[in-house]
Amino acid sequence: MMGRALLMLGWVATGGLVVTGILGYRIGEQGTVGWHLLVALFSCLLILFSHSWILFYLIGTGKAIKSAANELDFGEGPAAQTREFKNRSNPWLMLAMGAVMATFIVGGGVATGVIAKWVHALLFFVTLAIQLWTLLLEGKVLGANERLMREMDRRIRSADSGDRSGVPL
């Protein structure tokens, strides 16, 4: 459930990123720069928040799954699956966070006249593509992680009921 909420937050932040881009192309109109900066800051912070917490969420659920699997002798399979989830998603999560930070920082360079506008615009589109890909990947990984947690829960309940068989209630 928490993973889904974080993923939805990432999609909302990506919508903010799109609005930021639209405002950026309208710079020159009265008051647009301020809104561009404000929406960019808000969107970037939400993206960083959602991706960071998804990283921590996968680490935490992976640790819980590994601990339960070891305790109940379920073998290495569940722990290997959680490692695979992190190996698939973590590089893209880090890349998306780095790209959004770089785009925001380069925007400051454009505002001061040190960096050409086209560099910021190009970086924006690259960042948007990375962000969209990362969100799609996160959805798949979080879905697989949720299915694994449900499976582990089912196996734990079965092991618990097996331990109590023959013991009067």
C-alpha positions in Angstrom: 0.0 0.0 0.0 2.8 2.4 0.9 4.6 1.6 -2.3 1.5 2.5 -4.3 1.1 5.8 -2.5 4.7 6.7 -3.2 4.3 5.7 -6.9 1.2 7.9 -7.2 3.2 10.8 -5.6 5.9 10.2 -8.3 3.2 10.5 -11.0 1.9 13.7 -9.5 5.4 15.1 -9.3 5.9 14.2 -13.0 2.8 16.1 -13.8 4.3 19.0 -12.1 7.5 18.6 -14.1 5.4 18.8 -17.3 3.7 22.0 -16.0 7.2 23.3 -15.2 8.3 22.7 -18.8 5.2 24.4 -20.2 5.8 27.4 -17.9 9.5 27.4 -19.0 8.5 27.8 -22.6 6.2 30.7 -21.7 8.9 32.7 -19.9 8.7 36.2 -21.1 5.1 36.6 -20.2 4.3 38.5 -17.1 5.1 36.6 -13.9 5.9 33.3 -15.6 9.5 33.0 -14.3 8.3 33.0 -10.7 5.7 30.3 -11.3 8.2 28.3 -13.3 10.7 28.4 -10.4 8.1 27.6 -7.8 6.5 24.7 -9.7 10.0 23.4 -10.6 11.1 23.5 -6.9 7.9 21.7 -5.7 8.1 19.1 -8.4 11.7 18.3 -7.9 11.3 18.0 -4.2 8.4 15.6 -4.7 10.3 13.5 -7.2 13.3 13.3 -4.8 11.0 12.4 -1.9 9.1 9.7 -3.8 12.2 8.0 -5.3 14.1 8.2 -2.0 11.3 6.6 -0.1 10.8 3.9 -2.7 14.5 3.1 -2.3 14.0 2.8 1.5 10.8 0.9 1.1 12.4 -1.7 -1.1 15.3 -2.0 1.4 12.9 -2.3 4.4 10.6 -4.9 2.8 13.6 -6.8 1.4 15.1 -7.0 4.9 11.7 -8.2 6.4 11.3 -10.8 3.7 14.8 -12.1 4.0 14.5 -12.3 7.8 11.2 -14.2 7.6 12.6 -16.5 4.9 15.7 -17.3 7.0 13.7 -17.8 10.2 11.2 -20.2 8.6 13.7 -22.0 6.3 12.0 -20.9 3.1 15.3 -20.9 1.3 17.2 -18.3 -0.6 14.5 -17.6 -3.2 12.6 -14.8 -1.6 15.8 -12.9 -0.6 17.1 -13.3 -4.1 13.9 -11.9 -5.5 14.2 -8.8 -3.4 17.8 -8.3 -4.4 16.7 -8.5 -8.0 14.0 -5.9 -7.4 16.6 -3.5 -6.0 19.1 -4.3 -8.7 16.5 -3.5 -11.4 15.2 -0.3 -9.8 17.9 1.4 -7.8 20.1 2.5 -10.7 17.1 4.1 -12.5 15.9 5.7 -9.2 19.3 7.3 -8.7 19.6 8.4 -12.3 16.1 10.0 -12.1 17.0 11.9 -8.9 20.3 13.0 -10.4 18.7 14.1 -13.6 16.0 16.2 -11.9 18.6 17.8 -9.6 20.9 18.6 -12.6 18.0 20.1 -14.6 17.0 22.3 -11.6 20.6 23.5 -11.0 21.2 24.1 -14.7 18.0 26.2 -14.7 19.7 28.5 -12.2 22.6 28.8 -14.6 20.1 29.8 -17.4 18.5 32.4 -15.1 21.9 34.0 -14.4 22.9 33.9 -18.1 25.8 31.5 -17.6 24.2 28.6 -19.4 22.4 28.6 -22.8 18.6 28.0 -22.6 18.8 25.1 -25.1 21.0 23.1 -22.7 18.4 23.4 -20.0 15.6 22.6 -22.4 17.4 19.5 -23.7 18.2 18.4 -20.2 14.5 18.8 -19.3 13.4 16.4 -22.1 16.0 13.9 -21.1 15.0 14.1 -17.5 11.3 13.8 -18.4 12.1 10.6 -20.4 14.2 9.1 -17.6 11.4 10.0 -15.1 8.7 8.4 -17.1 10.8 5.2 -17.7 11.6 5.1 -14.0 8.0 5.4 -12.9 7.0 2.6 -15.3 9.8 0.4 -13.9 8.9 1.3 -10.3 5.3 0.2 -10.9 6.5 -3.2 -12.1 9.0 -3.7 -9.3 6.6 -2.5 -6.6 3.9 -4.8 -8.0 6.3 -7.7 -7.9 7.4 -6.8 -4.4 3.8 -6.6 -3.2 3.0 -10.0 -4.7 6.1 -11.5 -3.0 5.0 -10.0 0.3 1.5 -11.5 -0.1 3.1 -14.8 -0.9 5.4 -14.6 2.1 2.4 -13.7 4.3 0.5 -16.7 3.0 3.5 -19.0 3.6 4.0 -17.6 7.1 0.4 -18.2 8.0 0.5 -21.7 6.7 3.7 -22.4 8.7 2.1 -20.9 11.8 -1.0 -23.1 11.4 1.2 -26.1 10.9 3.1 -25.4 14.1 -0.1 -25.4 16.0 -1.6 -28.6 14.6 -2.3 -31.0 17.3 -2.1 -28.3 20.0 -5.5 -27.8 21.7 -6.8 -24.2 21.6 
